[in-house]
Amino acid sequence: MFDFGNVICRFDYLIFCARLAERVGWSTEEIHATVHEGGLQADFESGRLTGPEYHRRVMDLVGARGADVGSGAGKNDAAGRHVAYDEFVPMYGDIFTEIPGTVALLRQLTTRYPLYLLSDTNEIHFGFVRKTMDVVGIFDELILSYEMGVMKPHPRIYAEALRRSGVPADACVFIDDRLPNVEGARQVGIQSIHFRSPDQCATDLRQLGVKVS
């Protein structure tokens, strides 16, 4: 069971923040503080907001709702800064870069073991990743926070992964770069590895008896 962000692919929210900042005339830091430092991201990744709803919330926060703004100069200014949803999706979604060593490790493991993706993500990010990255096709099952309605380390998301696997917790291994998520998996009996690099992950898997060629 693999996490996605910073395990399979690196990601950087500041890429999106810089793109949006250029469009609306804010600084990258202002966009990051406004969009990512509150609870909005957690609401999106927990499935409490759809993609279009998240887009509208972000546009509201930066004052760029276009036609929804009042008349006069303020309306024209906001309309000029408004980012349509079709443009927003790649602007927000295209922030991922594959980690080649992990992808190679996954391709080795899939010849012997079923693989599960267990990720905190959202409708736009994962929709974009699904369309642009072949690595998603390696996995037998996808357990995604926005579909589950909870994020790691909530026990329910691990329980769903175990239910789909059909095997006992101690027969599974979970890999994540965030220690709270690793500990959450351990609390439900899943063997877990704190990911720091593909080589370290492969070594730790071998120590648990996993066959890595």
Disulfide bonds with the S-S distance in Angstrom:
none
